Amino acid sequence: MEAAIRIADREGLEALSMRRTAAELGVGVMSQYRHVPDKDALIDLVVETLFAAHPLPAHGTDGWRADLELSARREWEIYRAHPWLALIVAGTTRPPLAASMMAYTDWRMRAVADRGLAFPEMLQVAVAVSAAVQGSALTLARATSAAEDEAWLASRQSAITAVFASRDLPLISQFGAAEFQAVTPQNMFEFMLRCTLDGIKVTLADRA
């Protein structure tokens, strides 16, 4: 699976295919089909490999919030290293069949298992944390460099000014460099994670 990961890291997810992976390995594509039946199976194995390289501890640490935050930050580091991965796992009701990724969900559910939640609610907690991480990771996957962002802003400045002048937008019209920095993928990850954990805290307090 290392060959498939190298391809995606270098060329993006769209370059990943059975044929391209076989070429990277220097084998015939039919030889690869004897080990990996199709692209879906290839994707499953890629996700399994990446999450297995970042396992969570066997047991929790210092309470539910610390455990959920630990799992979120560890998942975030996977996407930072391989931004294209978010395009596979985020925003879908048909996630890859990867036991090591499912272990993150199970671990998060166990973090709140003794807090009086019903099973579906424990699942909602786990999915909420995943959504906070993966939502930011999708932006990371599509992020451009700071230089490209600045060039885009400069090229669109007249259009931006026209939009701001077209109606009353007293706050958004103040958007500038500091605000642009505030909504970078990393800063949005921190903000969304904090809001999600605060919301879970309220839910658990209601159960208590």
Buried (B, 14 or more C-beta within 10 A) or exposed (E): BEBBBEBBBEEEBEBBBBEBBBBBBEBEBEEBEEEBEEBEBBBBBBBBBBBBEEEBEEEBEEEBBEBBBBBBEBBBEBBBEBBBBBBBBBEEEEBBBBEBBBBBBBBBBBBBBEBEBEEEBBBBBBBBBBBBBBBBBBBBBEBEEEEEBEEEBEEEEEEEEEEBEEEEEEEEBEBEEEEEEEEBBBEBBBBBBEEBBEEBEEBBEEEE
